[in-house]
């Protein structure tokens, strides 16, 4: 049996009652208690919130659009410099990597807990999945990256084999990594959008059936297709969401591997670090969690979802943020050890360029914001079990991630002669005084076009997110309805106990 507006009352109830076990929790747990007694009340409340966006939504759209226009102006100014001088494109590369590290990693906050059958993530799973739409914007940002990256024929290092004297390797991979990186990031974006669409299909059907006539209802009607909530459709939904979620995680790691190798490591002669690609991906998981936490704050404070996004969700994601902050140090220190104790001239040069040289103040800020501050603040349970504690730490982590992309990408793209076969092989070496060449001893700080690009990319991400949130409800309605089938309250001595059913 199935209801027309969203949740199968037969199979879902069986999962929660007959095929599951019950976990008791003393007292109603915040975030799992929805202040409505029927599924119809939940639908009416959430669809109503989605029908009438607040003034804050319009303010966010206007601010995002203005910042995006400024970013386009900054990009146009940079285009006048051409792409042969890669130094001027360092901040553009930094922002592309920043979006990949934050927005495109945020859906993992929905994917991983869903695989673990967690209930606490239900009110925030859609908020995390909506960030997959920002991947479309980052795909546009990736196009100039292909112009900036020098081809293999220019003599630079690469992950890909290329031999100009071999009849096969002189033709097939000559455009690598441009072709393969493009295919990988396109696959990541398509997988993310398909995951979002599949997850939102039952809610789009609710918008189709309950929203007033207009453009949004016509879009929901087209996107919801023929969804009516049959048992077969629900089985398809759950199985395909699991497959797409796992594939998204695989593609996220693979894209970080390709980007960190060919668009970063390979451009710095002497930088040989087999661990760094997974470090790049692990940093993205930390930044993705921080992105979702700030999204939760915005939806709770200004989106009208205080009844759904509560302390339970902040407590859950704060544990993830704390654990991933410790993992940040482990990956960084594992790579740093190799360079520090290796003491080869090229290894010392890489350390001076990226860590202890002109970007040392930036690295210190990154170390504090991404590791030290989360460690010594989030270790206290009173901070983790709060709303503003994780929110403030998330601001610091995102700022630290932005500075870390600056330290890595801007420093790399500031090296003169990237791709020049006469310069590249001898670019990083110690001179007679035992120091780096004079050209790369100083940090490359942003100009006006760079600042505009940074603001424009951030504004573009916010604008895309808000526009998609206008089409798709930012709180998952069908998962809230499903939760009502898994829970019940019973009296236990002098208190109330919330009983949750979990499928085995």
C-alpha positions as CSV (number, residue, x, y, z in Angstrom):
1,X,0.0,0.0,0.0
2,X,1.2,3.5,-0.6
3,X,0.0,7.0,-0.1
4,X,-0.2,9.3,-3.1
5,X,1.7,12.1,-1.4
6,X,4.9,10.4,-0.5
7,X,5.6,7.5,1.9
8,X,4.7,3.8,1.5
9,X,2.7,2.9,4.5
10,X,3.2,-0.8,4.1
11,X,6.9,-1.6,3.4
12,X,8.2,1.4,5.4
13,X,6.2,0.6,8.4
14,X,7.3,-3.0,8.2
15,X,10.9,-1.9,8.3
16,X,10.3,0.1,11.4
17,X,8.1,-2.4,13.3
18,X,8.5,-6.0,12.1
19,X,11.9,-6.2,10.5
20,X,13.7,-3.8,12.9
21,X,14.7,-3.4,16.5
22,X,13.9,-0.6,18.8
23,X,16.3,1.7,20.6
24,X,15.0,3.6,23.7
25,X,16.2,7.1,24.6
26,X,15.1,8.8,27.8
27,X,13.2,11.9,27.0
28,X,12.2,13.2,23.6
29,X,15.4,13.7,21.6
30,X,15.6,17.2,20.0
31,X,15.7,17.0,16.2
32,X,13.9,13.7,16.1
33,X,10.7,15.1,17.5
34,X,8.7,16.9,14.9
35,X,5.9,19.0,16.5
36,X,3.2,17.4,14.4
37,X,1.1,14.3,14.9
38,X,0.2,13.4,11.3
39,X,2.1,13.2,8.1
40,X,-0.4,15.6,6.5
41,X,0.6,18.2,9.1
42,X,4.3,17.8,8.2
43,X,3.5,18.1,4.5
44,X,1.4,21.2,5.0
45,X,4.1,22.9,7.2
46,X,7.1,22.1,5.0
47,X,5.4,22.8,1.7
48,X,4.0,26.0,3.1
49,X,7.5,27.1,4.2
50,X,8.8,26.3,0.7
51,X,5.9,28.2,-1.0
52,X,6.6,31.5,0.6
53,X,10.3,32.4,0.7
54,X,11.3,34.9,3.3
55,X,12.8,38.3,2.6
56,X,16.2,36.9,3.6
57,X,16.0,34.6,0.5
58,X,15.5,37.5,-1.8
59,X,18.4,39.4,0.0
60,X,20.7,36.4,-0.5
61,X,19.8,36.1,-4.2
62,X,20.5,39.8,-4.7
63,X,23.8,39.7,-2.8
64,X,24.9,36.5,-4.7
65,X,24.0,38.1,-8.1
66,X,25.9,41.3,-7.3
67,X,29.0,39.4,-6.2
68,X,28.8,37.2,-9.3
69,X,28.7,40.2,-11.5
70,X,31.8,41.6,-9.8
71,X,33.5,38.3,-10.3
72,X,32.7,38.3,-14.0
73,X,34.3,41.8,-14.2
74,X,37.4,40.5,-12.4
75,X,37.6,37.5,-14.8
76,X,37.2,39.9,-17.8
77,X,40.1,42.0,-16.4
78,X,42.2,38.8,-16.1
79,X,41.4,37.8,-19.7
80,X,43.1,40.9,-20.9
81,X,46.3,39.5,-19.5
82,X,46.0,36.3,-21.6
83,X,46.7,32.8,-20.3
84,X,50.4,32.5,-21.2
85,X,51.4,34.1,-17.9
86,X,50.0,31.6,-15.4
87,X,51.0,33.8,-12.4
88,X,47.9,36.0,-12.8
89,X,45.6,33.0,-12.7
90,X,46.7,31.7,-9.4
91,X,43.7,33.0,-7.5
92,X,41.3,31.7,-10.1
93,X,42.8,28.2,-9.7
94,X,42.6,28.7,-5.9
95,X,38.8,29.4,-6.1
96,X,38.1,26.5,-8.4
97,X,39.9,24.2,-5.9
98,X,38.1,25.8,-3.0
99,X,34.6,25.1,-4.5
100,X,35.7,21.5,-5.3
101,X,36.9,21.1,-1.7
102,X,33.9,22.6,0.0
103,X,30.6,22.6,-2.0
104,X,31.2,19.4,-3.9
105,X,32.2,17.5,-0.8
106,X,29.3,18.7,1.3
107,X,26.9,16.0,0.0
108,X,29.0,13.4,1.8
109,X,27.3,14.6,5.0
110,X,24.1,13.1,3.6
111,X,25.5,10.1,1.8
112,X,27.6,8.5,4.6
113,X,25.1,8.8,7.5
114,X,22.3,7.5,5.2
115,X,24.4,4.4,4.4
116,X,24.7,3.9,8.2
117,X,20.9,4.2,8.7
118,X,21.3,7.2,10.9
119,X,18.1,9.1,11.9
120,X,19.7,12.3,13.1
121,X,20.8,13.4,9.6
122,X,17.2,13.3,8.1
123,X,16.5,17.1,8.5
124,X,19.8,18.1,6.9
125,X,20.3,15.5,4.2
126,X,18.6,17.6,1.5
127,X,20.5,20.7,2.6
128,X,23.7,18.8,2.0
129,X,22.6,17.3,-1.3
130,X,21.6,20.7,-2.7
131,X,25.3,21.5,-2.8
132,X,25.7,19.1,-5.7
133,X,24.0,21.7,-7.9
134,X,26.9,24.0,-7.2
135,X,29.0,21.5,-9.1
136,X,27.4,22.9,-12.3
137,X,28.8,26.3,-11.5
138,X,32.2,24.8,-10.7
139,X,32.1,22.9,-14.1
140,X,32.0,26.3,-15.8
141,X,35.0,27.5,-13.7
142,X,36.9,24.4,-14.8
143,X,36.8,25.5,-18.5
144,X,39.5,28.3,-18.0
145,X,41.6,25.8,-16.0
146,X,42.0,23.9,-19.2
147,X,43.3,27.0,-20.9
148,X,45.7,27.7,-18.1
149,X,47.2,24.3,-17.8
150,X,50.1,23.8,-20.2
151,X,50.0,20.7,-22.4
152,X,52.5,17.9,-22.1
153,X,54.2,19.0,-25.3
154,X,55.5,22.0,-23.4
155,X,57.7,19.6,-21.4
156,X,56.0,19.7,-18.0
157,X,55.7,16.6,-15.7
158,X,52.5,14.7,-15.7
159,X,50.8,11.6,-14.3
160,X,50.2,10.5,-17.9
161,X,52.7,8.8,-20.2
162,X,53.8,10.9,-23.2
163,X,56.7,10.3,-25.5
164,X,57.0,12.5,-28.6
165,X,59.2,9.8,-30.4
166,X,56.6,7.0,-29.9
167,X,53.9,6.8,-32.6
168,X,51.2,5.8,-30.0
169,X,52.1,8.0,-27.0
170,X,52.8,11.0,-29.1
171,X,49.2,11.1,-30.3
172,X,46.7,9.6,-27.8
173,X,47.6,11.2,-24.5
174,X,49.0,14.4,-25.8
175,X,45.8,16.2,-24.6
176,X,46.1,14.6,-21.2
177,X,45.1,15.4,-18.5
178,X,42.6,17.8,-20.2
179,X,40.4,15.1,-21.6
180,X,40.5,12.7,-18.6
181,X,40.1,15.4,-16.0
182,X,37.1,16.8,-17.9
183,X,35.4,13.4,-18.2
184,X,36.0,12.8,-14.4
185,X,34.6,16.1,-13.2
186,X,31.6,15.9,-15.6
187,X,30.9,12.4,-14.3
188,X,31.0,13.8,-10.7
189,X,28.7,16.6,-11.5
190,X,26.2,14.4,-13.4
191,X,26.2,11.9,-10.5
192,X,25.6,14.6,-8.0
193,X,22.7,16.2,-9.9
194,X,21.1,12.7,-10.5
195,X,21.4,12.0,-6.8
196,X,19.7,15.3,-5.9
197,X,17.0,14.8,-8.5
198,X,16.3,11.2,-7.3
199,X,16.2,12.2,-3.7
200,X,13.9,15.2,-4.4
201,X,11.4,13.3,-6.7
202,X,8.9,12.5,-3.9
203,X,9.1,16.0,-2.6
204,X,8.7,17.5,-6.1
205,X,5.5,15.3,-6.4
206,X,4.3,17.0,-3.2
207,X,5.0,20.4,-4.7
208,X,3.2,19.4,-7.8
209,X,0.1,18.3,-5.8
210,X,0.0,21.1,-3.2
211,X,1.7,24.2,-4.6
212,X,-0.3,27.0,-6.3
213,X,-0.2,27.2,-10.1
214,X,2.9,28.9,-11.4
215,X,6.4,28.3,-12.9
216,X,7.6,26.4,-9.8
217,X,4.7,24.0,-10.0
218,X,5.3,23.4,-13.7
219,X,9.0,22.7,-13.1
220,X,8.0,20.3,-10.2
221,X,5.5,18.5,-12.5
222,X,8.1,17.9,-15.1
223,X,10.8,16.8,-12.7
224,X,8.6,14.6,-10.6
225,X,7.6,12.6,-13.8
226,X,5.0,9.9,-12.9
227,X,5.8,9.6,-9.2
228,X,2.8,8.4,-7.2
229,X,4.6,6.6,-4.3
230,X,4.1,2.9,-5.3
231,X,6.1,0.2,-3.5
232,X,8.1,-0.4,-6.7
233,X,9.0,3.3,-6.9
234,X,10.1,3.4,-3.3
235,X,12.3,0.3,-3.7
236,X,13.8,1.9,-6.8
237,X,14.4,5.1,-5.0
238,X,16.2,3.5,-2.0
239,X,18.4,1.2,-4.1
240,X,19.4,3.8,-6.7
241,X,20.2,6.4,-4.1
242,X,22.6,3.9,-2.4
243,X,24.3,3.2,-5.7
244,X,24.5,6.9,-6.7
245,X,25.8,7.9,-3.3
246,X,28.6,5.3,-3.4
247,X,29.5,6.3,-6.9
248,X,29.6,9.9,-6.0
249,X,32.0,9.2,-3.2
250,X,34.3,7.2,-5.5
251,X,34.2,10.0,-8.2
252,X,34.9,12.7,-5.6
253,X,38.1,10.9,-4.5
254,X,39.1,10.3,-8.1
255,X,38.5,13.9,-9.2
256,X,40.6,15.2,-6.2
257,X,43.3,12.7,-7.3
258,X,43.4,14.1,-10.8
259,X,43.2,17.8,-9.9
260,X,45.8,17.6,-7.1
261,X,48.2,15.7,-9.3
262,X,48.0,17.4,-12.7
263,X,46.8,20.9,-11.7
264,X,49.1,21.2,-8.7
265,X,51.9,18.7,-7.9
266,X,53.1,18.2,-11.4
267,X,53.6,21.9,-11.9
268,X,56.3,22.1,-9.1
269,X,59.4,20.2,-10.0
270,X,60.7,18.4,-7.0
271,X,57.3,18.0,-5.4
272,X,57.0,14.3,-5.1
273,X,54.3,13.2,-2.6
274,X,52.3,10.0,-3.2
275,X,50.1,10.8,-0.2
276,X,49.0,14.3,-1.1
277,X,46.1,13.3,-3.5
278,X,44.3,11.6,-0.7
279,X,45.2,14.5,1.6
280,X,43.5,16.8,-0.8
281,X,40.4,14.6,-0.6
282,X,40.5,14.3,3.2
283,X,40.7,18.1,3.5
284,X,37.6,18.2,1.4
285,X,35.6,16.0,3.8
286,X,36.4,18.4,6.6
287,X,35.5,21.5,4.6
288,X,32.3,19.8,3.4
289,X,31.2,19.2,6.9
290,X,31.9,22.8,7.8
291,X,29.9,23.9,4.7
292,X,26.9,21.9,5.8
293,X,27.1,23.3,9.4
294,X,26.9,26.9,8.1
295,X,24.1,25.9,5.8
296,X,22.2,24.5,8.8
297,X,22.7,27.8,10.7
298,X,21.3,29.8,7.8
299,X,18.3,27.5,7.4
300,X,17.6,27.5,11.1
301,X,18.0,31.2,11.8
302,X,16.6,32.7,8.6
303,X,14.9,29.9,6.8
304,X,12.3,29.1,9.4
305,X,13.3,25.5,10.1
306,X,14.0,25.7,13.8
307,X,11.6,22.9,14.5
308,X,13.5,20.5,12.2
309,X,17.2,21.5,12.4
310,X,17.9,21.5,16.1
311,X,20.6,20.5,18.6
312,X,20.5,16.9,17.6
313,X,21.9,17.6,14.1
314,X,24.5,20.1,15.3
315,X,25.7,17.5,17.8
316,X,26.0,14.8,15.2
317,X,28.0,16.9,12.6
318,X,30.2,18.4,15.3
319,X,31.6,14.9,16.0
320,X,32.4,14.5,12.4
321,X,34.1,17.9,12.3
322,X,36.2,17.1,15.3
323,X,37.3,13.7,13.9
324,X,38.2,15.1,10.5
325,X,40.2,18.0,12.1
326,X,42.4,15.3,13.7
327,X,42.7,13.6,10.4
328,X,43.8,16.8,8.8
329,X,46.9,16.8,11.1
330,X,47.7,13.2,10.4
331,X,47.8,13.6,6.6
332,X,49.7,16.9,6.7
333,X,52.3,15.5,9.2
334,X,52.8,12.3,7.3
335,X,53.8,14.3,4.1
336,X,55.8,16.9,6.0
337,X,57.9,14.2,7.7
338,X,59.2,13.0,4.3
339,X,60.3,16.4,3.1
340,X,61.7,17.5,6.5
341,X,63.9,14.5,7.1
342,X,64.7,13.8,3.4
343,X,66.8,17.0,3.2
344,X,67.3,16.8,-0.5
345,X,67.7,20.2,-2.2
346,X,64.5,19.9,-4.2
347,X,62.6,18.8,-1.0
348,X,63.9,21.7,1.0
349,X,62.9,24.0,-1.9
350,X,59.4,22.7,-1.9
351,X,59.1,23.2,1.9
352,X,60.4,26.7,1.5
353,X,58.0,27.5,-1.2
354,X,54.8,26.1,0.4
355,X,55.4,26.0,4.1
356,X,58.4,27.7,5.7
357,X,59.1,30.4,3.1
358,X,57.1,33.3,1.8
359,X,53.8,31.7,2.7
360,X,54.7,30.8,6.3
361,X,52.2,33.3,7.9
362,X,49.5,31.7,5.7
363,X,50.5,28.2,6.8
364,X,50.4,29.2,10.5
365,X,46.9,30.5,10.0
366,X,45.8,27.3,8.2
367,X,47.4,25.1,11.0
368,X,45.5,27.0,13.7
369,X,42.1,27.2,11.9
370,X,42.0,23.7,10.5
371,X,43.6,21.8,13.3
372,X,44.7,23.6,16.6
373,X,41.5,25.5,17.1
374,X,39.1,22.6,16.4
375,X,41.2,20.3,18.6
376,X,41.3,22.5,21.7
377,X,37.8,23.9,21.3
378,X,35.8,20.9,20.0
379,X,37.3,18.5,22.5
380,X,34.9,19.9,25.1
381,X,31.5,18.2,25.0
382,X,29.7,21.4,26.1
383,X,31.0,23.0,22.8
384,X,30.2,20.1,20.6
385,X,26.7,19.8,22.1
386,X,25.8,23.3,21.1
387,X,24.7,25.2,18.0
388,X,27.1,28.2,17.9
389,X,30.2,26.3,18.9
390,X,30.3,24.1,15.8
391,X,29.1,27.1,13.7
392,X,32.0,29.3,14.8
393,X,34.5,26.5,14.3
394,X,33.1,25.9,10.8
395,X,33.7,29.5,9.9
396,X,37.3,29.0,11.0
397,X,37.7,25.8,9.1
398,X,36.3,27.3,5.9
399,X,38.6,30.3,6.2
400,X,41.5,28.0,6.9
401,X,40.7,25.9,3.8
402,X,40.5,29.0,1.7
403,X,44.0,30.1,3.0
404,X,45.3,26.5,2.4
405,X,44.2,26.6,-1.2
406,X,45.9,30.0,-1.5
407,X,49.1,28.7,0.0
408,X,49.2,25.7,-2.4
409,X,47.6,26.9,-5.7
410,X,48.7,30.6,-5.7
411,X,52.3,29.6,-4.7
412,X,52.3,26.9,-7.5
413,X,50.9,29.2,-10.2
414,X,53.2,32.0,-9.1
415,X,56.3,30.0,-10.3
416,X,57.4,31.7,-13.5
417,X,57.9,29.6,-16.6
418,X,55.5,26.8,-15.9
419,X,55.3,24.7,-19.0
420,X,58.4,26.2,-20.6
421,X,60.7,23.3,-21.5
422,X,63.8,25.5,-21.1
423,X,62.9,26.6,-17.6
424,X,60.7,24.0,-16.1
425,X,63.3,21.3,-15.4
426,X,65.5,23.7,-13.5
427,X,62.9,25.9,-11.9
428,X,63.2,25.0,-8.3
429,X,66.8,24.7,-7.1
430,X,69.0,26.3,-4.5
431,X,71.2,29.0,-5.7
432,X,74.8,29.6,-4.5
433,X,73.5,31.1,-1.2
434,X,71.4,28.0,-0.5
435,X,68.1,29.8,-1.1
436,X,65.3,29.7,-3.6
437,X,65.6,31.8,-6.8
438,X,64.7,35.4,-6.2
439,X,61.6,35.2,-8.5
440,X,59.8,32.9,-6.0
441,X,61.0,34.1,-2.7
442,X,58.0,36.4,-2.2
443,X,54.3,35.7,-1.7
444,X,52.0,36.7,-4.5
445,X,49.2,38.7,-2.9
446,X,45.9,39.4,-4.7
447,X,45.2,42.4,-6.9
448,X,41.8,44.0,-7.5
449,X,40.8,41.5,-10.2
450,X,41.8,38.6,-7.9
451,X,39.6,40.0,-5.1
452,X,36.7,40.4,-7.4
453,X,37.1,36.8,-8.6
454,X,37.2,35.5,-5.0
455,X,34.0,37.4,-4.2
456,X,32.4,36.4,-7.5
457,X,32.9,32.7,-7.0
458,X,31.5,32.8,-3.5
459,X,28.5,34.8,-4.6
460,X,28.0,32.4,-7.5
461,X,27.9,29.4,-5.2
462,X,25.4,31.1,-2.9
463,X,23.2,32.2,-5.9
464,X,23.1,28.7,-7.4
465,X,22.3,27.1,-4.1
466,X,19.5,29.5,-3.3
467,X,17.9,29.2,-6.8
468,X,17.9,25.4,-6.6
469,X,16.5,25.6,-3.0
470,X,13.6,27.6,-4.5
471,X,12.7,24.6,-6.7
472,X,13.6,21.8,-4.3
473,X,12.6,21.9,-0.6
474,X,15.7,22.3,1.5
475,X,14.4,20.0,4.2
476,X,13.6,16.5,3.0
477,X,9.8,16.1,3.4
478,X,9.5,12.4,2.6
479,X,12.2,11.5,5.1
480,X,10.5,13.5,7.8
481,X,7.3,11.6,7.0
482,X,9.2,8.3,7.0
483,X,10.7,9.1,10.4
484,X,7.2,9.2,11.9
485,X,6.8,5.5,11.0
486,X,10.0,4.6,12.8
487,X,9.3,6.3,16.2
488,X,6.9,6.4,19.0
489,X,6.8,7.8,22.6
490,X,6.0,5.6,25.6
491,X,5.8,6.4,29.3
492,X,8.7,5.1,31.4
493,X,8.3,5.8,35.1
494,X,8.1,9.6,35.4
495,X,9.3,10.5,31.9
496,X,8.7,9.9,28.2
497,X,10.9,7.6,26.2
498,X,11.4,8.0,22.4
499,X,11.6,4.6,20.7
500,X,13.2,4.4,17.3
501,X,13.0,1.5,14.9
502,X,16.0,0.8,12.8
503,X,16.0,-1.7,9.9
504,X,18.4,-4.6,10.4
